[in-house]
Amino acid sequence: MRRLCNVLLAGMAYSLLTLSVHASDLKVEAWLIWGANDGRETVKFEPAGQDLADKLHRMFKWQNYYEITNKTASIPIYQSRDLRMSAQCTIRVKNLGSSRVEVSCIGKGKQVHKGDYTLEPPKWLVLGGNGTNNTAWFIGLRAVDKNTAPPVVARGN
């Protein structure tokens, strides 16, 4: 009987440990967005999701925002994931715990940005920079939870 109790207690401890490890995982979605004044008829990309596009319209001057790619990742506590957003852009996201992340943006093989942020679903963190021909690029990053709309599957990627 004592042996059975020890086995049951060990099983419960393992289950609790497993649950706490998985609870520390952070699921994120990242979108590479192109801001331009070019109309839909001249662009091969789809418009960005409405909630992210609305946020960008409130902050920036471009008439249109187009989705280039979107990625999702589950990041265990104290680990990093690289998300390749395009041939020239990769973001490295490290889960610091308590909804905190360290984000490094790498463009053309060089780090162009690094910072620590809090991701509170469903709020977007937006990073960006100048593009060519009066355009801009943006990375929209947010934590995904059960209340966040599921990420859209990337088209053609």
C-alpha positions in Angstrom: 0.0 0.0 0.0 2.8 2.4 0.9 4.5 1.7 -2.4 1.2 2.4 -4.3 0.9 5.8 -2.5 4.5 6.7 -3.4 3.9 5.8 -7.0 0.7 7.9 -7.1 2.4 10.9 -5.4 5.3 10.7 -7.9 2.8 10.6 -10.7 1.0 13.6 -9.4 4.2 15.5 -8.9 5.3 14.7 -12.5 1.9 15.9 -13.8 2.1 19.2 -11.9 5.7 19.8 -13.1 4.6 19.1 -16.7 1.7 21.5 -16.4 3.8 24.2 -14.9 6.4 23.9 -17.7 3.7 24.0 -20.4 2.0 27.0 -18.7 5.2 28.9 -19.2 5.2 28.5 -23.0 4.3 31.6 -24.8 2.5 31.4 -28.2 3.1 34.3 -30.5 2.1 35.4 -33.9 4.2 37.7 -36.1 3.2 39.5 -39.3 5.4 41.2 -41.8 3.4 44.1 -43.2 4.2 46.5 -46.0 2.9 50.0 -45.8 2.3 51.8 -49.1 0.1 54.2 -51.0 -0.1 51.8 -53.9 -3.7 50.5 -54.6 -4.9 46.9 -54.5 -4.9 46.8 -58.3 -1.1 47.1 -58.5 -0.1 44.9 -55.5 0.1 41.1 -55.4 -0.3 40.9 -51.6 -3.5 40.6 -49.6 -4.5 43.5 -47.2 -3.4 43.1 -43.7 -5.8 41.9 -41.0 -8.3 44.5 -40.0 -7.3 44.9 -36.3 -3.6 45.3 -37.2 -4.3 47.6 -40.2 -6.6 49.8 -38.0 -3.7 50.2 -35.5 -1.3 51.1 -38.2 -3.7 53.6 -39.8 -3.9 55.4 -36.4 -0.1 55.7 -36.1 1.2 56.0 -39.7 0.6 57.8 -42.9 0.2 55.1 -45.5 -3.1 54.5 -47.1 -2.7 50.7 -47.4 -1.1 47.9 -45.4 -0.4 44.5 -47.0 0.4 41.2 -45.4 3.7 39.8 -46.7 3.9 36.8 -44.3 2.6 35.7 -41.0 4.1 33.1 -38.6 3.3 31.5 -35.3 5.5 29.9 -32.7 5.3 28.4 -29.2 8.3 29.5 -27.2 9.2 27.7 -23.9 10.3 29.9 -21.0 13.8 31.2 -21.3 14.2 30.0 -24.9 14.2 31.8 -28.2 12.6 31.1 -31.6 13.7 32.6 -34.9 10.9 33.5 -37.2 11.9 34.0 -40.8 9.6 36.7 -42.1 11.2 37.1 -45.5 14.5 36.4 -47.3 15.8 39.6 -45.7 14.0 39.7 -42.4 14.1 37.4 -39.4 12.9 38.1 -35.9 14.3 36.3 -32.8 11.8 36.2 -29.9 12.9 35.1 -26.5 10.4 34.2 -23.8 11.5 36.0 -20.6 8.5 34.8 -18.6 5.5 36.8 -17.2 4.5 37.9 -20.7 7.9 39.6 -21.2 9.8 39.0 -24.4 13.1 40.1 -25.9 12.8 40.8 -29.6 15.6 41.1 -32.0 14.9 42.2 -35.6 17.6 41.1 -38.1 17.5 42.7 -41.6 19.9 41.6 -44.3 21.9 39.6 -41.8 22.4 42.5 -39.4 20.6 43.3 -36.1 18.6 46.4 -36.7 16.6 46.4 -33.5 16.6 44.8 -30.0 14.3 45.5 -27.1 12.3 44.0 -24.2 8.5 44.2 -24.3 5.4 43.0 -22.5 2.9 41.2 -24.8 -0.6 41.4 -23.5 -3.2 39.6 -25.7 -4.7 40.8 -27.9 -2.6 44.0 -28.1 -0.1 44.3 -30.9 3.6 45.3 -30.6 4.6 47.1 -33.8 8.2 47.5 -35.0 9.0 49.2 -38.3 11.3 51.0 -40.6 11.6 52.8 -43.9 11.3 51.0 -47.1 12.1 52.1 -50.7 9.9 54.4 -52.8 8.1 56.1 -49.9 7.0 52.7 -48.3 7.6 51.1 -44.9 7.9 47.7 -43.4 6.3 46.7 -40.1 6.5 43.7 -37.8 3.3 43.1 -35.8 3.8 40.8 -32.9 1.3 39.6 -30.3 0.8 36.9 -27.8 -2.0 34.4 -28.7 -4.3 33.1 -26.0 -7.7 31.5 -26.0 -9.4 34.9 -26.4 -7.2 36.0 -29.3 -8.5 35.3 -32.8 -6.7 32.3 -34.3 -3.9 33.4 -36.6 -4.6 33.3 -40.3 -2.7 30.6 -42.2 0.1 32.2 -44.3 -0.6 32.2 -48.0 2.1 30.9 -50.3 4.7 30.5 -47.6 
